């Protein structure tokens, strides 16, 4: 790491502590952590993290730098945030930013911004303008589907989540929206990874959503939906990729700027469904 | 119209300034504000009011926050009244194209009912200074890059070029904004470059602190940190005051949230 002057005033003490919540729903316990974004340098309270320290002992920043090979991270990484759904027998599925980012392509970029050609042509004489340093998927698109742990396994299934049932008005016993990461693509659009959970008397429902908009180029939404009806020990999981070139999208900017609205207007490109089952001990 | 007159007055003042405006210490350097008006007032409480304190604002006054117009009007009024006590630099958001995507254009349309307000402000943007230089030794600029970005357009800051640039131009330091920093301030490249970020709890969710950098001389400087003004002490735009049922959208027909948002 470059030696840079340390802040004389520790920032951690000014920031509010993370919000930690638990909610019990039948045999499932939901755990939520919501906090501020990760710092831009080592956050160890005493001294500095070192290269020989175990991963679990590193501060968030250093842990991310150790475990990820991406040359840079999104502007906002909510490193402490998580959603965990755990069965009383121990099996769980968890969503967090680190593992979502581990699914990002760290070798290739596949998109260019709208004005790339014009920009390069205007700099045709400049040798530095022709070569990209360290390509990677700068849109931070992820195909993460959650992390399974303990006695829970994914099985193939024909069962589908009943979206009509979810449209019915029901009491909401619990609701949270947890940010995982976000970047403004240097004002060329937006990439956002968020997970939301709601619990109703009839079941619990999760949407893990990665939204990408590259202005005047593309809109893409990768969703993983989880649904567990009341009193069962399984979760249906459906992952979908929907995308369209902006030139093919005939919707208002209010719609394509909103992840929760635009997904319905995007053609389905890929889908994967399974059933997460608690193993009988 | 008051805003039109204000913009015309500031345009005349800006015509007198150079593209790189010389400034003397003592002066306080500030980063992005992005329409966070209540937090701008907190910034002035932290750093001192104009004209008691001299300021350089490094651009990005508008977009993303809910009060871009109020923020910009506040800064332009200060410039009109005390032109030598406040320097306003142009950020990448002070442009017609970006403000049409990221909120300022829409805010002008909503608050004034027409686009004239936006047009007058854009004329001011065109004349904003690109950089300021403090006592010939500290360069302040909104802040983009040097080395090809993988996005296909744009450069990235690099250590080598920063060192070369500061040496060639006899600079002690480059101050820039543009990049969100959780701690509010970040030094890089052996202290040759500093990022100052002045929008606390950015986008009302990042939870970061903000900072301003106060120079007594080009050798003596210290960062002043400040937090976002608490929820109960800040206003909320009308369209967010309606109660939003805690149902997240995941269906095609029942766009509850968009229905609530369309209520003025």
Interface residues (C-beta under 8 A of the other chain):
Chain A: X2 X3 X4 X5 X7 X9 X11 X14 X15 X16 X35 X36 X37 X38 X39 X40 X41 X75 X76 X109 X111 X112 X113 X115 X116 X118 X119 X120 X128 X129 X130 X131 X132 X133 X134 X135 X136 X138 X163 X166 X167 X172 X175 X177 X179 X185 X186 X187 X188 X196 X198 X205 X207 X215 X225 X253 X254 X258 X260 X261 X264
Chain B: X92 X93 X98 X101 X102 X147 X148 X149 X150 X151 X152 X153 X154 X156 X159 X179 X180 X181 X182 X183 X184 X185 X186 X187 X188 X189 X190 X191 X202 X205 X206 X207 X208 X209 X223 X225 X227 X245 X246 X247 X248 X249 X250 X251 X252 X253 X254 X255 X257 X258
